Amino acid sequence: MVTGVAAVLTALSGRDYLSSADCSAGETQGLIDLAHQLKSGDRRIDLGNRVLGLIFSKASTRTRVSFQVAMARLGGQTVDLHPSVTQLGRGEPLQDTARVLSRYCDVLAVRTFAQQEIVDYAYWATVPVLNALTDLEHPCQALADFLTMQESHGDLAGQTLAYIGDGNNVAHSLMLCGAVLGVNVRIACPEGFEPLPGVLEQARSLAQQGAQIEVMADSAQAVRGAQAVYTDVWASMGQEQEQAEREQAFAGFCVDQALMDQAAKGAIVLHCLPAHRGEEISAEVMESAASRIFDQAENRLHVQQALLASVMGGL
């Protein structure tokens, strides 16, 4: 008889994971708990010689390596399917590629620009498809972020995470995942850089246990009493030409020690990396005792291992 975390996660077998909203509160917490068990060594999972296909149209360090290592730790292997070295780069239709790769691979992780592209992969593929980042969301990152918060402060429900910066894909997934987990999420950003209204509305509709999802322009107000303070680069991939304009717009939104002093006692600092010290985060805070940034990066490995095992029915 399957019990505990495995009993909750067996429902994920064969499913796609395209958005932080794709899993229930119990499933999301189950993924975090399984990741913790895998990290501590309390649980080992061997899926045999399964194959993960990586389709990455965007540059990647942490996502690529963490997926590859996660698959290796599950006893499987990874095939790198960058469009520049496949027929995708020469115009082969996505629907053909997705159906062919489904005959070779047991799961696909896609990192691309448009969310619709990953939705199309999921429609045409006959194996699970995982969102390894799109311009709309970064759901695997959010799982790692909330695992890191749980490690530092325990039960997630009722905690507060303050995100300072651009209302981008990371902010979207933090709102959605946080809402499902009962975490209060405050997004502080300059006017004109807010998260998409539709995502904010969706997050609020998903909120569990009274979680408050707020967007504001005052970073000090956002971090006041927060257990975690989070930031990301001001110009995401594909926005590099806007760097100078964004530096001006985001002046005053740097996570520095003065801002951290407004947070709750024992508050941790998070950043999904890569970081620009002196821009969105000060070098002092980046290297401070409050920083859990490199634990957070490590946790990408553990949550993705849990996710891969779950969607491939390895529990």
Number of C-alpha atoms within 10 A of each C-alpha: 3 9 9 9 18 18 13 18 26 19 14 21 17 17 20 23 24 25 22 26 20 16 21 15 18 14 21 23 22 22 28 26 18 25 25 21 16 19 18 11 9 9 11 12 14 15 18 12 13 18 19 24 23 22 20 21 16 16 12 13 9 17 20 18 13 20 25 22 18 23 24 20 18 20 15 18 19 19 14 14 19 19 16 11 10 14 14 16 12 10 9 12 11 17 14 13 16 20 16 14 18 18 11 14 19 21 26 29 26 25 26 20 18 13 17 12 15 23 17 13 24 23 15 17 22 20 24 23 28 27 23 27 27 23 17 21 26 23 27 26 25 25 27 25 29 24 25 26 23 17 12 16 14 11 13 19 18 16 21 28 31 29 29 31 27 27 21 22 19 24 30 28 24 32 35 29 31 33 28 27 26 23 27 25 27 25 28 28 24 20 11 9 17 20 21 14 10 10 17 19 13 15 27 19 13 20 22 19 13 13 22 19 24 16 19 15 17 15 23 19 16 26 28 17 20 24 21 29 27 23 25 26 21 26 18 14 12 10 10 11 10 12 14 10 10 17 15 9 16 19 11 17 24 21 29 18 15 11 19 22 14 17 23 16 11 13 23 25 26 27 22 20 15 11 18 14 16 14 19 25 24 17 16 14 20 23 13 13 11 16 19 21 21 14 15 24 21 16 25 26 27 28 29 27 26 26 26 27 24 23 24 19 17 17 18
